[in-house]
Amino acid sequence: MEHLAGKTVVITGASKGIGAATARVLAGHGADVVVAARDMEKLKALAADIGGRAVPCDVCDFDQVQALMAEAGDVDILINNAGTIDPIARLADSDPAAWGQVVDVNVKGVYHGLRAALPGMIARGSGTVINMSSGAATSALEGWSHYCATKAAVLSLTRVADKEVRDKGVRVMGLSPGTVATDMQRDIAASGINPVSQLDWGAHISAEWVAQAIAILTGAVGDAWCGQDFSLKTDEGRAAVGLPPL
């Protein structure tokens, strides 16, 4: 993991779950980690624990995301992790305002991160962006119209960004982790909608496993996955990042 030493990393949605686990792992490998989220109490505690920096940021607001990148400095790695699935509801029962808020976080949040970070990466001729994706990007799941639609949009953003910046030395890829033992899975289980909500808790992988995969993808392994979603739901994918098979 020598490739992470001294690199400036920005992680959105870092106050808990995958974001917090990733911050700990990357900081442990010598990265200068900037954690961002709306919950400053948790962020400050995390930053103090890992020797990183905490910056308040609502990814729905481009000005805040741009300020985050300016505060971070020359960003080498951006992990677009902020995302939500709440509230889960069938289309006929969905709240249009809540549905739109998921779009703001899951799609606009990723776009805002790309828009704010890419100019600097292009100017320096290097950089890596990992967009947190999902199997929902290519699946249809009852009650998840907002999540499926937004993750499909994120996959498209990954593909377009790769076409635009790969020849400028910048790598953009997605990571589809499968089901992870975080608060999001508790929300999914509570909904009782679609088979994912029925999964046993033991079927979910740990956030630390996802963090390990992210750490490895920020290195040379990630070269093969530019413009694509790397999946942890296959034995091949897990083997590539040192995780046990399914």
Secondary structure, DSSP 8 states (H G I E B T S, - for coil): -GGGTT-EEEEESTTSHHHHHHHHHHHHTT-EEEEEES-HHHHHHHHHHHT-EEEE--TT-HHHHHHHHHHH-S-SEEEE------S---GGG--HHHHHHHHIIIIIHHHHHHHHHHHHHHHHT-EEEEEE--GGGG---TT-HHHHHHHHHHHHHHHHHHHHHGGGTEEEEEEE--SBSSHHHHHHHHH--TGGGGS-GGGSB-HHHHHHHHHHHTTGGGGGGTTSEEESSSHHHHHHTT----
